[in-house]
Amino acid sequence: MTKQITVRNPRTGRADYEITALDAAAVGEVAGRLRAAQPSWAARPVEQRIAVLAAFKEAVTRRRAELVRLLEDDTGRHQVSVIEVDAVLSGVDRASSFAAEVFAPADLVATGDPSVRTTGDLVAYPVVAAISPWNFPLQLALIDAVPALLAGCAVILKPSEMTPRFIPALRACIAEAADLAEVFTVVEGDGATGAAMIEAADAVCFTGSVGTGRAVARAAAERFIPAFLELGGKDPAVVTASADLDSTASAVLWGSTVNSGHACMSIERVYVDRRVADEFVETLAAKAEKVRLALPGPTDGEIGPIITEAQVAILREQLEDAVARGAKIRTGGEIELVGGGSYLRPTVLTGVDHSMRLMREETFGPIIPVMAYDDAEEAVALANDTEFGLSAAVFAGTAEEALPIAHRIDAGGVSVNDVCLTGMVPEAEKNSFKMSGLGGSRMGPPSVRRFLRRRALLVRNASGPRPWYYDTAE
Ligand code: NAD
C-alpha cells in the first residue's frame, strides 16, 4: 500500500506539501524495469553515458533557478541552495572525467606464469539503490547516483521525506536527458521505502545517520550486497599557537555554521593551544556576533532555520546538558522561534569537556564548543576521543607543523589551514573511519570504480605448457 506523507516547511512550521511513499511492491516494479533496461546501458561505450549525463547537466542548468527555489522551500535557505545546484553541475563533469579514466582500455599483461597473460572486464552492479538525507537534499541525492550511472548501473534514488519538494524538477531534468529515464528513477518515500529498495537492489549507497546506517548495513549483509555508507561526524579542529588566529576564527566559524551547521563535515569541536585560547575565543565570538539569521526571507542573512523539529530538540538538549555540566555560553545559545521556524545564532561555548553530550554526540547545528589543550599530544588525544572519524581540520603557522598532527588524526580526511576541504575537492580520495561509514571512496576515480566488479580474464597461450596434474595423453 502506498501512503501519503505530509512535509513540514522549515520556515513556517506548517505542513504544506505531500508525497506518496512507494511500498515494497511498487519499489519492486521500479527495480524490475530498471533491471531490464540496465544491460544495454552498461553495454554502451562510456563516452555515450558521459554524453547522456552531459545532457542531464544541461537540463539542470536550464532549471537552475527552479531547483534553487524548490530547495529554498525544502530547507529555508537561499545561498547554500545556489551553491548546492552549482556543486551538482561541476560534480557531473568531475565524475565524467573519473569514469573516462576508469574505463580506459586495458591490454593483456604478463603474469608470473610466462604462458599466461591477463586483463579484466568491469561489470557494473545492475541496480543501485541510493538513499539520501535532508541536509543537502539535491547534492547528496546525486553524489552517488551520477557515478553509479556513469559506471553503467541503473539507479533507484530516494531523497529524504523531510526535503522532497525538488523531486518533480529533478525528474523533469532526467526526462530531458535522452534515455536517462530508462535507467534512473527517483521515488518518494520514507524509511519503509528505503528498506524495500535494499531488498530489490544489487548495491546500496546510503548517506544518513549512524543508527539508520546500521540498519541498512544489516539488511545489505543479509543479501550479500555491498553497502556504501556515509554517516555522521563529530569533526574536530585543532588550532596551534602559531596559527593565524583571525583567519582561523573565520574558517572555524564558517565550517561550524554553514548550512545552519547541518553538514556532516562541519566542525563540531575546537581544540586550541591554551596560550592563545582566550584570544581565539574573543576573535571567534566577535565574528560570530556579526553573522545574521536568514530573516525575514531566505535571501537575507546567513543562518537559515533548523530544518527538522527533531534536530531542534537535539540542539536544545545538548546545550542544556553542557550548561548543566558547567559550560559557559560566550555568544548565542537561544533557540529563537520566528514565524513557525526555529533558528539558532552561531553559539560559542567555553568550559566544555568530554563528559558533555555536546562533545561526544553529533550536534548538526551552529554550535562551536572551544576547549584549551596544553600540548600536541593532548590535542591529538582529544581529537581522537570520539566514535566518529569522518574528517577534521588542523590550523598552524606552517604546513610542516600541521601535517604531523594531521597524520595522527583518526579520520578519513583532514583539511590543513582550512575547513571542509574534504567535501569540496572531489579529486581527494578518502574513506570514512570508525562509525562515520564504510566502503570505497566517494571521491576520485574510486567514486565510479566502486560500482564495478572486476572479472579477470586469464589467457593461456594455446601452445603453452600446462601444469595439469594428470597426464592423460596417449
Ligand atoms: P536518516 O538516517 O534519518 O535518514 C537518511 C535516509 O534514510 C532518509 O532518506 C530516510 O528516509 C532513509 N531511511 C530511514 N530508515 C531507513 C531504513 N530502515 N532503510 C533504508 N532507508 C532508511 O538521516 P538524516 O537525519 O536524513 O540525515 C542526517 C544524518 O546524515 C546526519 O547524521 C549526518 O551526519 C549524515 N550525513 C552524512 C553525510 C556524509 O557524507 N557522511 C552527508 C550528509 C549527512
Residues whose N, C-alpha, C, O or C-beta is under 5 A from the ligand:
A	BS01	NAD	I131 S132 P133 W134 K158 P159 S160 E161 G189 D190 G191 G194 A195 T207 G208 S209 V210 T212 A215 E230 L231 G232 G233 C264 S436
